[in-house]
Amino acid sequence: MKIVDSTITNRVSGGPKNSTIIFSNGTLVQDEITIKSISLLQYIEKNDEKLGPYSLLTSLVETDIGSVELLYDEGYRGDTALTDAENFLKQNLGLSGLILRSIIALRDETKTDIES
């Protein structure tokens, strides 16, 4: 099962321009769900002469029950948007919030599938 935030699919076409892997050893367990990897992806929606690239940053969390791609941040963040977001996640306990948000999305989708 792969869940992709509709905000992403409605706004971008094609694949991400850049990506970075934050975690990939597959040994993290949260609420009985194994987190296999966590990545940040950068899509460029447009490029302004003065402001630079408009980045749409998403998180991709892959687990043993499925994967979730959710909107993480967006805006004119400059050429280092992806690196800046990665550093922020690592330095400010952002990973735990990202993981919990993804698990909630997976569980909600699983409940919807069971009820259908």
C-alpha positions in Angstrom: 0.0 0.0 0.0 1.3 3.5 -0.9 -0.5 6.6 0.3 0.4 9.9 -1.5 -1.0 13.2 -0.2 -3.4 14.5 -2.9 -1.7 17.9 -2.6 1.3 16.4 -4.2 -0.4 14.6 -7.0 -2.5 17.6 -8.0 0.4 20.0 -8.1 3.4 18.2 -9.6 4.0 16.1 -12.6 7.0 13.8 -13.0 9.4 12.7 -10.4 11.2 14.7 -7.7 14.2 16.9 -8.8 16.2 15.9 -5.7 16.0 13.5 -2.7 17.9 12.7 0.4 17.8 9.7 2.6 17.6 10.5 6.3 17.2 7.0 7.7 17.5 3.6 5.9 18.6 0.8 8.2 15.1 -0.6 8.8 15.5 -1.2 12.5 13.3 1.5 14.0 10.0 0.3 15.5 7.2 2.6 16.5 3.8 1.3 17.7 4.7 -2.2 16.4 5.4 -0.8 12.9 8.9 -1.2 11.5 10.2 2.0 9.8 12.4 0.9 6.9 13.5 4.3 5.6 12.7 8.0 5.7 13.5 10.3 2.8 12.8 13.9 1.8 11.9 14.6 -1.8 12.1 18.0 -3.5 9.8 18.9 -6.4 10.3 22.3 -8.1 6.9 23.8 -9.1 8.2 27.0 -10.7 11.2 29.2 -10.8 11.1 33.0 -10.2 13.8 35.3 -11.5 14.1 37.1 -8.2 13.0 34.6 -5.6 14.5 31.4 -7.2 12.9 28.0 -7.1 9.6 27.3 -5.5 10.1 24.0 -3.7 7.5 21.5 -2.7 9.2 19.2 -0.1 7.7 15.9 0.8 8.5 13.2 3.3 8.5 9.6 2.2 8.3 7.1 5.1 8.5 3.4 4.1 7.3 0.8 6.6 6.5 -2.9 6.8 2.8 -2.2 6.2 3.2 0.4 3.4 4.6 3.8 2.5 3.4 7.3 2.9 4.4 10.4 1.0 3.2 13.6 2.7 3.7 17.3 2.2 6.4 18.5 4.5 7.1 22.1 3.5 6.8 24.5 0.5 7.9 27.9 -0.6 10.8 29.9 -2.0 13.4 28.4 0.2 16.5 28.9 -2.0 18.9 26.5 -3.6 19.6 24.6 -0.3 16.0 23.9 0.6 16.4 20.2 0.8 19.6 20.3 2.9 18.1 22.9 5.2 14.9 20.8 5.8 17.0 17.7 6.4 19.2 19.5 9.0 16.1 20.9 10.7 14.5 17.4 11.0 17.7 15.9 12.4 18.4 18.7 14.9 15.0 19.6 16.2 13.3 16.2 17.0 11.3 16.6 13.8 11.7 12.9 12.9 9.4 11.7 15.7 6.6 14.0 14.5 7.1 12.9 10.9 7.0 9.2 11.9 3.9 9.6 14.0 2.1 11.6 11.3 2.9 8.9 8.8 1.8 6.0 11.1 -1.5 7.8 11.7 -2.1 8.2 7.9 -1.3 4.5 7.3 -3.6 3.4 10.1 -6.4 5.6 8.9 -6.0 4.2 5.4 -6.0 0.6 6.7 -9.2 1.3 8.7 -10.8 2.7 5.5 -9.8 -0.4 3.5 -11.2 -2.8 6.2 -14.5 -0.9 6.5 -15.0 -0.9 2.7 
